[in-house]
Amino acid sequence: MSLDLTPKIVDQLLDALVEQGWFEWPNAVSDELCQALLEEVETYDEEGELQRAGIGRGDVHQLNKDIRRDQIKWIDGLTVAQNVYLQQMAQLQYQLNQALFLGLFEYECHFAVYKQGDFYKKHLDSFRGRANRMVTTVLYLNPDWQPEWGGELILYNEDSSAKLAVVTPEMGKLAIFMSEQIPHEVLVTHHPRVSIAGWFRCNSSIGGNIDPAF
């Protein structure tokens, strides 16, 4: 099971990232795989394995429910479905590196669960000059999503003066955008909402140690 990276899709993706910094890809991942991943995260939720998401890392990591209210579980690839998804992201990483010379070195991702009333206020996933998270991906796992449920991902231009896109969290859709370039937020959701948020990172290691910062 692989991504449908046809030449047409690859050209559209690359052109969009270069020209506007983002790309919305409906039905990128099969319903079968999405359903398997959804069942996994629902089990994690039932078993109390989700953790309240914070902001920042290391010494500056903090919980702030005024900024974000989702719960997460990092993906380790130890299940069949997770491994398949990570392989698909490896395909995407290869295409991005081959065409755009981004030097993407690794991929990290986690499940993100938004319960009713949850949100994530406007933010950047990385900051210019930090040379770490370069490309953000968001895969949605929500079947039959209804417009009145909210929970849209809003993408903004670099100075946040204008909206670039409103992305509905429909099953199988993949949103891809430049981590240092595109501020974004998740609007309040009125229905449980599940996604996989991920980041392609460049190799910012010193002496073989990966920089653990954002």
PyMOL commands that place a pseudoatom at each C-alpha (Angstrom):
pseudoatom trace, name=CA, resn=MET, resi=1, chain=A, elem=C, hetatm=0, pos=[0.000, 0.000, 0.000]
pseudoatom trace, name=CA, resn=SER, resi=2, chain=A, elem=C, hetatm=0, pos=[1.671, 3.220, -1.129]
pseudoatom trace, name=CA, resn=LEU, resi=3, chain=A, elem=C, hetatm=0, pos=[0.882, 6.841, -1.851]
pseudoatom trace, name=CA, resn=ASP, resi=4, chain=A, elem=C, hetatm=0, pos=[-0.492, 7.490, -5.307]
pseudoatom trace, name=CA, resn=LEU, resi=5, chain=A, elem=C, hetatm=0, pos=[2.495, 9.636, -6.264]
pseudoatom trace, name=CA, resn=THR, resi=6, chain=A, elem=C, hetatm=0, pos=[1.730, 9.858, -9.960]
pseudoatom trace, name=CA, resn=PRO, resi=7, chain=A, elem=C, hetatm=0, pos=[3.790, 12.340, -12.012]
pseudoatom trace, name=CA, resn=LYS, resi=8, chain=A, elem=C, hetatm=0, pos=[0.758, 14.631, -12.133]
pseudoatom trace, name=CA, resn=ILE, resi=9, chain=A, elem=C, hetatm=0, pos=[0.318, 14.660, -8.357]
pseudoatom trace, name=CA, resn=VAL, resi=10, chain=A, elem=C, hetatm=0, pos=[4.040, 15.097, -7.766]
pseudoatom trace, name=CA, resn=ASP, resi=11, chain=A, elem=C, hetatm=0, pos=[4.150, 18.077, -10.144]
pseudoatom trace, name=CA, resn=GLN, resi=12, chain=A, elem=C, hetatm=0, pos=[1.111, 19.668, -8.487]
pseudoatom trace, name=CA, resn=LEU, resi=13, chain=A, elem=C, hetatm=0, pos=[2.578, 19.125, -5.020]
pseudoatom trace, name=CA, resn=LEU, resi=14, chain=A, elem=C, hetatm=0, pos=[6.011, 20.504, -5.844]
pseudoatom trace, name=CA, resn=ASP, resi=15, chain=A, elem=C, hetatm=0, pos=[4.665, 23.498, -7.761]
pseudoatom trace, name=CA, resn=ALA, resi=16, chain=A, elem=C, hetatm=0, pos=[2.302, 24.363, -4.916]
pseudoatom trace, name=CA, resn=LEU, resi=17, chain=A, elem=C, hetatm=0, pos=[4.992, 24.158, -2.224]
pseudoatom trace, name=CA, resn=VAL, resi=18, chain=A, elem=C, hetatm=0, pos=[7.357, 26.334, -4.236]
pseudoatom trace, name=CA, resn=GLU, resi=19, chain=A, elem=C, hetatm=0, pos=[4.786, 28.915, -5.345]
pseudoatom trace, name=CA, resn=GLN, resi=20, chain=A, elem=C, hetatm=0, pos=[2.503, 29.170, -2.301]
pseudoatom trace, name=CA, resn=GLY, resi=21, chain=A, elem=C, hetatm=0, pos=[4.055, 27.118, 0.486]
pseudoatom trace, name=CA, resn=TRP, resi=22, chain=A, elem=C, hetatm=0, pos=[1.187, 24.660, 0.921]
pseudoatom trace, name=CA, resn=PHE, resi=23, chain=A, elem=C, hetatm=0, pos=[-0.721, 21.860, -0.780]
pseudoatom trace, name=CA, resn=GLU, resi=24, chain=A, elem=C, hetatm=0, pos=[-4.067, 20.198, -0.018]
pseudoatom trace, name=CA, resn=TRP, resi=25, chain=A, elem=C, hetatm=0, pos=[-4.319, 16.593, -1.217]
pseudoatom trace, name=CA, resn=PRO, resi=26, chain=A, elem=C, hetatm=0, pos=[-7.778, 14.973, -0.893]
pseudoatom trace, name=CA, resn=ASN, resi=27, chain=A, elem=C, hetatm=0, pos=[-7.891, 11.164, -0.751]
pseudoatom trace, name=CA, resn=ALA, resi=28, chain=A, elem=C, hetatm=0, pos=[-4.116, 10.941, -0.482]
pseudoatom trace, name=CA, resn=VAL, resi=29, chain=A, elem=C, hetatm=0, pos=[-4.249, 7.987, 1.905]
pseudoatom trace, name=CA, resn=SER, resi=30, chain=A, elem=C, hetatm=0, pos=[-6.654, 5.069, 1.532]
pseudoatom trace, name=CA, resn=ASP, resi=31, chain=A, elem=C, hetatm=0, pos=[-9.763, 4.777, 3.696]
pseudoatom trace, name=CA, resn=GLU, resi=32, chain=A, elem=C, hetatm=0, pos=[-8.571, 1.301, 4.702]
pseudoatom trace, name=CA, resn=LEU, resi=33, chain=A, elem=C, hetatm=0, pos=[-5.339, 2.591, 6.205]
pseudoatom trace, name=CA, resn=CYS, resi=34, chain=A, elem=C, hetatm=0, pos=[-7.041, 5.619, 7.743]
pseudoatom trace, name=CA, resn=GLN, resi=35, chain=A, elem=C, hetatm=0, pos=[-9.631, 3.384, 9.403]
pseudoatom trace, name=CA, resn=ALA, resi=36, chain=A, elem=C, hetatm=0, pos=[-6.928, 1.129, 10.837]
pseudoatom trace, name=CA, resn=LEU, resi=37, chain=A, elem=C, hetatm=0, pos=[-5.077, 4.137, 12.245]
pseudoatom trace, name=CA, resn=LEU, resi=38, chain=A, elem=C, hetatm=0, pos=[-8.306, 5.594, 13.618]
pseudoatom trace, name=CA, resn=GLU, resi=39, chain=A, elem=C, hetatm=0, pos=[-9.105, 2.360, 15.447]
pseudoatom trace, name=CA, resn=GLU, resi=40, chain=A, elem=C, hetatm=0, pos=[-5.649, 2.386, 16.990]
pseudoatom trace, name=CA, resn=VAL, resi=41, chain=A, elem=C, hetatm=0, pos=[-5.939, 5.908, 18.359]
pseudoatom trace, name=CA, resn=GLU, resi=42, chain=A, elem=C, hetatm=0, pos=[-9.457, 5.222, 19.654]
pseudoatom trace, name=CA, resn=THR, resi=43, chain=A, elem=C, hetatm=0, pos=[-8.024, 2.288, 21.593]
pseudoatom trace, name=CA, resn=TYR, resi=44, chain=A, elem=C, hetatm=0, pos=[-5.232, 4.481, 22.966]
pseudoatom trace, name=CA, resn=ASP, resi=45, chain=A, elem=C, hetatm=0, pos=[-7.863, 6.976, 24.081]
pseudoatom trace, name=CA, resn=GLU, resi=46, chain=A, elem=C, hetatm=0, pos=[-9.968, 4.305, 25.778]
pseudoatom trace, name=CA, resn=GLU, resi=47, chain=A, elem=C, hetatm=0, pos=[-6.904, 2.967, 27.592]
pseudoatom trace, name=CA, resn=GLY, resi=48, chain=A, elem=C, hetatm=0, pos=[-5.811, 6.403, 28.784]
pseudoatom trace, name=CA, resn=GLU, resi=49, chain=A, elem=C, hetatm=0, pos=[-2.598, 6.458, 26.763]
pseudoatom trace, name=CA, resn=LEU, resi=50, chain=A, elem=C, hetatm=0, pos=[-3.052, 9.921, 25.272]
pseudoatom trace, name=CA, resn=GLN, resi=51, chain=A, elem=C, hetatm=0, pos=[-1.162, 12.835, 26.783]
pseudoatom trace, name=CA, resn=ARG, resi=52, chain=A, elem=C, hetatm=0, pos=[-2.156, 16.468, 26.978]
pseudoatom trace, name=CA, resn=ALA, resi=53, chain=A, elem=C, hetatm=0, pos=[-0.194, 18.326, 24.304]
pseudoatom trace, name=CA, resn=GLY, resi=54, chain=A, elem=C, hetatm=0, pos=[2.111, 21.141, 25.289]
pseudoatom trace, name=CA, resn=ILE, resi=55, chain=A, elem=C, hetatm=0, pos=[3.981, 23.922, 23.547]
pseudoatom trace, name=CA, resn=GLY, resi=56, chain=A, elem=C, hetatm=0, pos=[7.764, 24.179, 23.270]
pseudoatom trace, name=CA, resn=ARG, resi=57, chain=A, elem=C, hetatm=0, pos=[10.309, 21.495, 24.001]
pseudoatom trace, name=CA, resn=GLY, resi=58, chain=A, elem=C, hetatm=0, pos=[12.875, 20.685, 26.629]
pseudoatom trace, name=CA, resn=ASP, resi=59, chain=A, elem=C, hetatm=0, pos=[13.230, 23.349, 29.303]
pseudoatom trace, name=CA, resn=VAL, resi=60, chain=A, elem=C, hetatm=0, pos=[10.588, 25.566, 27.700]
pseudoatom trace, name=CA, resn=HIS, resi=61, chain=A, elem=C, hetatm=0, pos=[7.910, 22.877, 27.324]
pseudoatom trace, name=CA, resn=GLN, resi=62, chain=A, elem=C, hetatm=0, pos=[4.669, 23.876, 28.996]
pseudoatom trace, name=CA, resn=LEU, resi=63, chain=A, elem=C, hetatm=0, pos=[0.982, 23.063, 29.034]
pseudoatom trace, name=CA, resn=ASN, resi=64, chain=A, elem=C, hetatm=0, pos=[-1.268, 25.969, 28.112]
pseudoatom trace, name=CA, resn=LYS, resi=65, chain=A, elem=C, hetatm=0, pos=[-4.944, 25.228, 27.562]
pseudoatom trace, name=CA, resn=ASP, resi=66, chain=A, elem=C, hetatm=0, pos=[-5.479, 28.786, 26.336]
pseudoatom trace, name=CA, resn=ILE, resi=67, chain=A, elem=C, hetatm=0, pos=[-3.304, 27.979, 23.296]
pseudoatom trace, name=CA, resn=ARG, resi=68, chain=A, elem=C, hetatm=0, pos=[-3.957, 24.315, 22.560]
pseudoatom trace, name=CA, resn=ARG, resi=69, chain=A, elem=C, hetatm=0, pos=[-6.209, 21.623, 23.990]
pseudoatom trace, name=CA, resn=ASP, resi=70, chain=A, elem=C, hetatm=0, pos=[-5.527, 18.511, 21.953]
pseudoatom trace, name=CA, resn=GLN, resi=71, chain=A, elem=C, hetatm=0, pos=[-4.164, 15.219, 23.259]
pseudoatom trace, name=CA, resn=ILE, resi=72, chain=A, elem=C, hetatm=0, pos=[-1.401, 13.308, 21.511]
pseudoatom trace, name=CA, resn=LYS, resi=73, chain=A, elem=C, hetatm=0, pos=[0.471, 10.021, 21.242]
pseudoatom trace, name=CA, resn=TRP, resi=74, chain=A, elem=C, hetatm=0, pos=[3.740, 9.796, 19.341]
pseudoatom trace, name=CA, resn=ILE, resi=75, chain=A, elem=C, hetatm=0, pos=[3.873, 7.211, 16.569]
pseudoatom trace, name=CA, resn=ASP, resi=76, chain=A, elem=C, hetatm=0, pos=[6.653, 4.648, 16.842]
pseudoatom trace, name=CA, resn=GLY, resi=77, chain=A, elem=C, hetatm=0, pos=[5.884, 2.399, 13.858]
pseudoatom trace, name=CA, resn=LEU, resi=78, chain=A, elem=C, hetatm=0, pos=[5.405, -0.714, 15.976]
pseudoatom trace, name=CA, resn=THR, resi=79, chain=A, elem=C, hetatm=0, pos=[2.027, -1.604, 14.467]
pseudoatom trace, name=CA, resn=VAL, resi=80, chain=A, elem=C, hetatm=0, pos=[1.383, -2.638, 10.881]
pseudoatom trace, name=CA, resn=ALA, resi=81, chain=A, elem=C, hetatm=0, pos=[-0.739, 0.422, 10.112]
pseudoatom trace, name=CA, resn=GLN, resi=82, chain=A, elem=C, hetatm=0, pos=[1.776, 2.837, 11.603]
pseudoatom trace, name=CA, resn=ASN, resi=83, chain=A, elem=C, hetatm=0, pos=[4.620, 1.198, 9.710]
pseudoatom trace, name=CA, resn=VAL, resi=84, chain=A, elem=C, hetatm=0, pos=[2.729, 1.449, 6.423]
pseudoatom trace, name=CA, resn=TYR, resi=85, chain=A, elem=C, hetatm=0, pos=[2.041, 5.131, 7.028]
pseudoatom trace, name=CA, resn=LEU, resi=86, chain=A, elem=C, hetatm=0, pos=[5.682, 5.835, 7.877]
pseudoatom trace, name=CA, resn=GLN, resi=87, chain=A, elem=C, hetatm=0, pos=[6.722, 4.079, 4.672]
pseudoatom trace, name=CA, resn=GLN, resi=88, chain=A, elem=C, hetatm=0, pos=[4.370, 6.335, 2.718]
pseudoatom trace, name=CA, resn=MET, resi=89, chain=A, elem=C, hetatm=0, pos=[5.915, 9.392, 4.343]
pseudoatom trace, name=CA, resn=ALA, resi=90, chain=A, elem=C, hetatm=0, pos=[9.346, 8.046, 3.388]
pseudoatom trace, name=CA, resn=GLN, resi=91, chain=A, elem=C, hetatm=0, pos=[8.157, 7.996, -0.230]
pseudoatom trace, name=CA, resn=LEU, resi=92, chain=A, elem=C, hetatm=0, pos=[7.078, 11.606, 0.094]
pseudoatom trace, name=CA, resn=GLN, resi=93, chain=A, elem=C, hetatm=0, pos=[10.385, 12.544, 1.734]
pseudoatom trace, name=CA, resn=TYR, resi=94, chain=A, elem=C, hetatm=0, pos=[12.288, 11.048, -1.198]
pseudoatom trace, name=CA, resn=GLN, resi=95, chain=A, elem=C, hetatm=0, pos=[10.273, 13.061, -3.718]
pseudoatom trace, name=CA, resn=LEU, resi=96, chain=A, elem=C, hetatm=0, pos=[10.743, 16.310, -1.797]
pseudoatom trace, name=CA, resn=ASN, resi=97, chain=A, elem=C, hetatm=0, pos=[14.471, 15.794, -1.434]
pseudoatom trace, name=CA, resn=GLN, resi=98, chain=A, elem=C, hetatm=0, pos=[14.959, 14.757, -5.046]
pseudoatom trace, name=CA, resn=ALA, resi=99, chain=A, elem=C, hetatm=0, pos=[13.121, 17.735, -6.488]
pseudoatom trace, name=CA, resn=LEU, resi=100, chain=A, elem=C, hetatm=0, pos=[13.610, 20.541, -3.958]
pseudoatom trace, name=CA, resn=PHE, resi=101, chain=A, elem=C, hetatm=0, pos=[16.982, 19.623, -2.388]
pseudoatom trace, name=CA, resn=LEU, resi=102, chain=A, elem=C, hetatm=0, pos=[15.606, 20.215, 1.110]
pseudoatom trace, name=CA, resn=GLY, resi=103, chain=A, elem=C, hetatm=0, pos=[17.954, 17.806, 2.852]
pseudoatom trace, name=CA, resn=LEU, resi=104, chain=A, elem=C, hetatm=0, pos=[15.118, 16.220, 4.808]
pseudoatom trace, name=CA, resn=PHE, resi=105, chain=A, elem=C, hetatm=0, pos=[16.683, 13.713, 7.187]
pseudoatom trace, name=CA, resn=GLU, resi=106, chain=A, elem=C, hetatm=0, pos=[13.941, 12.203, 9.331]
pseudoatom trace, name=CA, resn=TYR, resi=107, chain=A, elem=C, hetatm=0, pos=[10.206, 12.224, 9.965]
pseudoatom trace, name=CA, resn=GLU, resi=108, chain=A, elem=C, hetatm=0, pos=[8.412, 12.418, 13.302]
pseudoatom trace, name=CA, resn=CYS, resi=109, chain=A, elem=C, hetatm=0, pos=[4.662, 12.336, 13.886]
pseudoatom trace, name=CA, resn=HIS, resi=110, chain=A, elem=C, hetatm=0, pos=[1.950, 11.856, 16.470]
pseudoatom trace, name=CA, resn=PHE, resi=111, chain=A, elem=C, hetatm=0, pos=[-1.751, 11.206, 16.684]
pseudoatom trace, name=CA, resn=ALA, resi=112, chain=A, elem=C, hetatm=0, pos=[-3.684, 14.353, 17.651]
pseudoatom trace, name=CA, resn=VAL, resi=113, chain=A, elem=C, hetatm=0, pos=[-7.121, 13.997, 19.221]
pseudoatom trace, name=CA, resn=TYR, resi=114, chain=A, elem=C, hetatm=0, pos=[-9.394, 17.004, 19.558]
pseudoatom trace, name=CA, resn=LYS, resi=115, chain=A, elem=C, hetatm=0, pos=[-12.452, 16.494, 21.730]
pseudoatom trace, name=CA, resn=GLN, resi=116, chain=A, elem=C, hetatm=0, pos=[-15.515, 18.728, 21.501]
pseudoatom trace, name=CA, resn=GLY, resi=117, chain=A, elem=C, hetatm=0, pos=[-14.496, 22.310, 22.295]
pseudoatom trace, name=CA, resn=ASP, resi=118, chain=A, elem=C, hetatm=0, pos=[-10.781, 21.779, 21.605]
pseudoatom trace, name=CA, resn=PHE, resi=119, chain=A, elem=C, hetatm=0, pos=[-8.648, 24.060, 19.417]
pseudoatom trace, name=CA, resn=TYR, resi=120, chain=A, elem=C, hetatm=0, pos=[-5.080, 25.132, 18.669]
pseudoatom trace, name=CA, resn=LYS, resi=121, chain=A, elem=C, hetatm=0, pos=[-4.463, 28.856, 18.258]
pseudoatom trace, name=CA, resn=LYS, resi=122, chain=A, elem=C, hetatm=0, pos=[-2.364, 30.369, 15.486]
pseudoatom trace, name=CA, resn=HIS, resi=123, chain=A, elem=C, hetatm=0, pos=[1.297, 29.344, 15.526]
pseudoatom trace, name=CA, resn=LEU, resi=124, chain=A, elem=C, hetatm=0, pos=[4.305, 28.330, 13.445]
pseudoatom trace, name=CA, resn=ASP, resi=125, chain=A, elem=C, hetatm=0, pos=[5.752, 24.826, 13.642]
pseudoatom trace, name=CA, resn=SER, resi=126, chain=A, elem=C, hetatm=0, pos=[9.303, 26.126, 13.313]
pseudoatom trace, name=CA, resn=PHE, resi=127, chain=A, elem=C, hetatm=0, pos=[11.170, 29.411, 13.094]
pseudoatom trace, name=CA, resn=ARG, resi=128, chain=A, elem=C, hetatm=0, pos=[13.480, 30.609, 10.367]
pseudoatom trace, name=CA, resn=GLY, resi=129, chain=A, elem=C, hetatm=0, pos=[17.138, 29.890, 10.983]
pseudoatom trace, name=CA, resn=ARG, resi=130, chain=A, elem=C, hetatm=0, pos=[16.505, 27.025, 13.388]
pseudoatom trace, name=CA, resn=ALA, resi=131, chain=A, elem=C, hetatm=0, pos=[16.980, 24.487, 10.539]
pseudoatom trace, name=CA, resn=ASN, resi=132, chain=A, elem=C, hetatm=0, pos=[14.915, 21.710, 12.042]
pseudoatom trace, name=CA, resn=ARG, resi=133, chain=A, elem=C, hetatm=0, pos=[11.254, 21.171, 11.153]
pseudoatom trace, name=CA, resn=MET, resi=134, chain=A, elem=C, hetatm=0, pos=[11.049, 22.007, 7.469]
pseudoatom trace, name=CA, resn=VAL, resi=135, chain=A, elem=C, hetatm=0, pos=[7.825, 20.513, 6.066]
pseudoatom trace, name=CA, resn=THR, resi=136, chain=A, elem=C, hetatm=0, pos=[4.631, 19.833, 8.039]
pseudoatom trace, name=CA, resn=THR, resi=137, chain=A, elem=C, hetatm=0, pos=[2.098, 17.142, 7.151]
pseudoatom trace, name=CA, resn=VAL, resi=138, chain=A, elem=C, hetatm=0, pos=[-1.383, 16.605, 8.576]
pseudoatom trace, name=CA, resn=LEU, resi=139, chain=A, elem=C, hetatm=0, pos=[-3.375, 13.477, 7.728]
pseudoatom trace, name=CA, resn=TYR, resi=140, chain=A, elem=C, hetatm=0, pos=[-7.054, 13.422, 8.711]
pseudoatom trace, name=CA, resn=LEU, resi=141, chain=A, elem=C, hetatm=0, pos=[-8.782, 10.270, 9.950]
pseudoatom trace, name=CA, resn=ASN, resi=142, chain=A, elem=C, hetatm=0, pos=[-12.383, 11.489, 10.235]
pseudoatom trace, name=CA, resn=PRO, resi=143, chain=A, elem=C, hetatm=0, pos=[-15.070, 9.649, 8.235]
pseudoatom trace, name=CA, resn=ASP, resi=144, chain=A, elem=C, hetatm=0, pos=[-18.153, 11.543, 7.027]
pseudoatom trace, name=CA, resn=TRP, resi=145, chain=A, elem=C, hetatm=0, pos=[-17.028, 14.892, 8.407]
pseudoatom trace, name=CA, resn=GLN, resi=146, chain=A, elem=C, hetatm=0, pos=[-19.847, 17.456, 8.461]
pseudoatom trace, name=CA, resn=PRO, resi=147, chain=A, elem=C, hetatm=0, pos=[-19.341, 21.210, 7.852]
pseudoatom trace, name=CA, resn=GLU, resi=148, chain=A, elem=C, hetatm=0, pos=[-21.171, 22.190, 11.048]
pseudoatom trace, name=CA, resn=TRP, resi=149, chain=A, elem=C, hetatm=0, pos=[-18.625, 20.269, 13.127]
pseudoatom trace, name=CA, resn=GLY, resi=150, chain=A, elem=C, hetatm=0, pos=[-15.974, 22.977, 12.618]
pseudoatom trace, name=CA, resn=GLY, resi=151, chain=A, elem=C, hetatm=0, pos=[-12.400, 21.951, 13.404]
pseudoatom trace, name=CA, resn=GLU, resi=152, chain=A, elem=C, hetatm=0, pos=[-10.960, 23.368, 10.176]
pseudoatom trace, name=CA, resn=LEU, resi=153, chain=A, elem=C, hetatm=0, pos=[-7.245, 23.963, 9.690]
pseudoatom trace, name=CA, resn=ILE, resi=154, chain=A, elem=C, hetatm=0, pos=[-6.675, 27.591, 8.674]
pseudoatom trace, name=CA, resn=LEU, resi=155, chain=A, elem=C, hetatm=0, pos=[-3.475, 28.440, 6.804]
pseudoatom trace, name=CA, resn=TYR, resi=156, chain=A, elem=C, hetatm=0, pos=[-2.217, 32.045, 6.707]
pseudoatom trace, name=CA, resn=ASN, resi=157, chain=A, elem=C, hetatm=0, pos=[0.353, 33.953, 4.694]
pseudoatom trace, name=CA, resn=GLU, resi=158, chain=A, elem=C, hetatm=0, pos=[3.702, 34.665, 6.333]
pseudoatom trace, name=CA, resn=ASP, resi=159, chain=A, elem=C, hetatm=0, pos=[2.673, 37.854, 8.142]
pseudoatom trace, name=CA, resn=SER, resi=160, chain=A, elem=C, hetatm=0, pos=[-0.756, 36.420, 9.060]
pseudoatom trace, name=CA, resn=SER, resi=161, chain=A, elem=C, hetatm=0, pos=[-2.526, 39.235, 7.212]
pseudoatom trace, name=CA, resn=ALA, resi=162, chain=A, elem=C, hetatm=0, pos=[-4.600, 36.922, 4.999]
pseudoatom trace, name=CA, resn=LYS, resi=163, chain=A, elem=C, hetatm=0, pos=[-6.033, 33.423, 4.968]
pseudoatom trace, name=CA, resn=LEU, resi=164, chain=A, elem=C, hetatm=0, pos=[-4.559, 31.142, 2.337]
pseudoatom trace, name=CA, resn=ALA, resi=165, chain=A, elem=C, hetatm=0, pos=[-6.769, 28.107, 2.834]
pseudoatom trace, name=CA, resn=VAL, resi=166, chain=A, elem=C, hetatm=0, pos=[-9.493, 26.553, 4.964]
pseudoatom trace, name=CA, resn=VAL, resi=167, chain=A, elem=C, hetatm=0, pos=[-8.864, 22.802, 5.144]
pseudoatom trace, name=CA, resn=THR, resi=168, chain=A, elem=C, hetatm=0, pos=[-11.710, 20.565, 6.312]
pseudoatom trace, name=CA, resn=PRO, resi=169, chain=A, elem=C, hetatm=0, pos=[-10.522, 17.507, 8.289]
pseudoatom trace, name=CA, resn=GLU, resi=170, chain=A, elem=C, hetatm=0, pos=[-11.917, 14.818, 5.982]
pseudoatom trace, name=CA, resn=MET, resi=171, chain=A, elem=C, hetatm=0, pos=[-10.685, 11.231, 6.086]
pseudoatom trace, name=CA, resn=GLY, resi=172, chain=A, elem=C, hetatm=0, pos=[-7.700, 10.561, 3.835]
pseudoatom trace, name=CA, resn=LYS, resi=173, chain=A, elem=C, hetatm=0, pos=[-6.898, 14.217, 3.176]
pseudoatom trace, name=CA, resn=LEU, resi=174, chain=A, elem=C, hetatm=0, pos=[-3.258, 15.247, 3.545]
pseudoatom trace, name=CA, resn=ALA, resi=175, chain=A, elem=C, hetatm=0, pos=[-2.290, 18.864, 4.148]
pseudoatom trace, name=CA, resn=ILE, resi=176, chain=A, elem=C, hetatm=0, pos=[1.362, 19.668, 3.444]
pseudoatom trace, name=CA, resn=PHE, resi=177, chain=A, elem=C, hetatm=0, pos=[3.009, 23.027, 4.101]
pseudoatom trace, name=CA, resn=MET, resi=178, chain=A, elem=C, hetatm=0, pos=[6.335, 24.681, 4.827]
pseudoatom trace, name=CA, resn=SER, resi=179, chain=A, elem=C, hetatm=0, pos=[6.864, 24.698, 8.576]
pseudoatom trace, name=CA, resn=GLU, resi=180, chain=A, elem=C, hetatm=0, pos=[8.774, 27.990, 8.766]
pseudoatom trace, name=CA, resn=GLN, resi=181, chain=A, elem=C, hetatm=0, pos=[6.549, 29.832, 6.326]
pseudoatom trace, name=CA, resn=ILE, resi=182, chain=A, elem=C, hetatm=0, pos=[2.888, 29.087, 7.065]
pseudoatom trace, name=CA, resn=PRO, resi=183, chain=A, elem=C, hetatm=0, pos=[1.229, 30.210, 10.321]
pseudoatom trace, name=CA, resn=HIS, resi=184, chain=A, elem=C, hetatm=0, pos=[-1.851, 28.098, 11.009]
pseudoatom trace, name=CA, resn=GLU, resi=185, chain=A, elem=C, hetatm=0, pos=[-4.524, 27.287, 13.552]
pseudoatom trace, name=CA, resn=VAL, resi=186, chain=A, elem=C, hetatm=0, pos=[-7.168, 24.670, 14.283]
pseudoatom trace, name=CA, resn=LEU, resi=187, chain=A, elem=C, hetatm=0, pos=[-10.609, 26.158, 14.864]
pseudoatom trace, name=CA, resn=VAL, resi=188, chain=A, elem=C, hetatm=0, pos=[-12.816, 24.968, 17.702]
pseudoatom trace, name=CA, resn=THR, resi=189, chain=A, elem=C, hetatm=0, pos=[-14.221, 21.557, 16.909]
pseudoatom trace, name=CA, resn=HIS, resi=190, chain=A, elem=C, hetatm=0, pos=[-17.791, 20.629, 17.798]
pseudoatom trace, name=CA, resn=HIS, resi=191, chain=A, elem=C, hetatm=0, pos=[-17.223, 16.913, 17.205]
pseudoatom trace, name=CA, resn=PRO, resi=192, chain=A, elem=C, hetatm=0, pos=[-14.321, 14.576, 18.063]
pseudoatom trace, name=CA, resn=ARG, resi=193, chain=A, elem=C, hetatm=0, pos=[-11.562, 15.061, 15.478]
pseudoatom trace, name=CA, resn=VAL, resi=194, chain=A, elem=C, hetatm=0, pos=[-8.477, 12.922, 14.859]
pseudoatom trace, name=CA, resn=SER, resi=195, chain=A, elem=C, hetatm=0, pos=[-5.387, 13.566, 12.763]
pseudoatom trace, name=CA, resn=ILE, resi=196, chain=A, elem=C, hetatm=0, pos=[-1.735, 12.632, 12.442]
pseudoatom trace, name=CA, resn=ALA, resi=197, chain=A, elem=C, hetatm=0, pos=[0.531, 15.670, 12.632]
pseudoatom trace, name=CA, resn=GLY, resi=198, chain=A, elem=C, hetatm=0, pos=[4.042, 15.140, 11.317]
pseudoatom trace, name=CA, resn=TRP, resi=199, chain=A, elem=C, hetatm=0, pos=[7.227, 16.975, 10.442]
pseudoatom trace, name=CA, resn=PHE, resi=200, chain=A, elem=C, hetatm=0, pos=[10.082, 16.314, 8.068]
pseudoatom trace, name=CA, resn=ARG, resi=201, chain=A, elem=C, hetatm=0, pos=[13.264, 17.499, 9.724]
pseudoatom trace, name=CA, resn=CYS, resi=202, chain=A, elem=C, hetatm=0, pos=[16.630, 18.328, 8.272]
pseudoatom trace, name=CA, resn=ASN, resi=203, chain=A, elem=C, hetatm=0, pos=[19.836, 16.935, 9.751]
pseudoatom trace, name=CA, resn=SER, resi=204, chain=A, elem=C, hetatm=0, pos=[20.838, 19.693, 12.148]
pseudoatom trace, name=CA, resn=SER, resi=205, chain=A, elem=C, hetatm=0, pos=[23.126, 17.447, 14.154]
pseudoatom trace, name=CA, resn=ILE, resi=206, chain=A, elem=C, hetatm=0, pos=[26.440, 18.430, 15.679]
pseudoatom trace, name=CA, resn=GLY, resi=207, chain=A, elem=C, hetatm=0, pos=[28.809, 15.587, 16.288]
pseudoatom trace, name=CA, resn=GLY, resi=208, chain=A, elem=C, hetatm=0, pos=[26.146, 13.099, 15.311]
pseudoatom trace, name=CA, resn=ASN, resi=209, chain=A, elem=C, hetatm=0, pos=[23.577, 14.338, 17.827]
pseudoatom trace, name=CA, resn=ILE, resi=210, chain=A, elem=C, hetatm=0, pos=[20.268, 15.517, 16.427]
pseudoatom trace, name=CA, resn=ASP, resi=211, chain=A, elem=C, hetatm=0, pos=[19.262, 18.930, 17.657]
pseudoatom trace, name=CA, resn=PRO, resi=212, chain=A, elem=C, hetatm=0, pos=[16.213, 18.227, 19.891]
pseudoatom trace, name=CA, resn=ALA, resi=213, chain=A, elem=C, hetatm=0, pos=[14.847, 21.757, 19.586]
pseudoatom trace, name=CA, resn=PHE, resi=214, chain=A, elem=C, hetatm=0, pos=[11.778, 22.641, 17.532]
for i in range(1, 214): cmd.bond("trace and resi %d" % i, "trace and resi %d" % (i + 1))
show_as sticks, trace
zoom trace
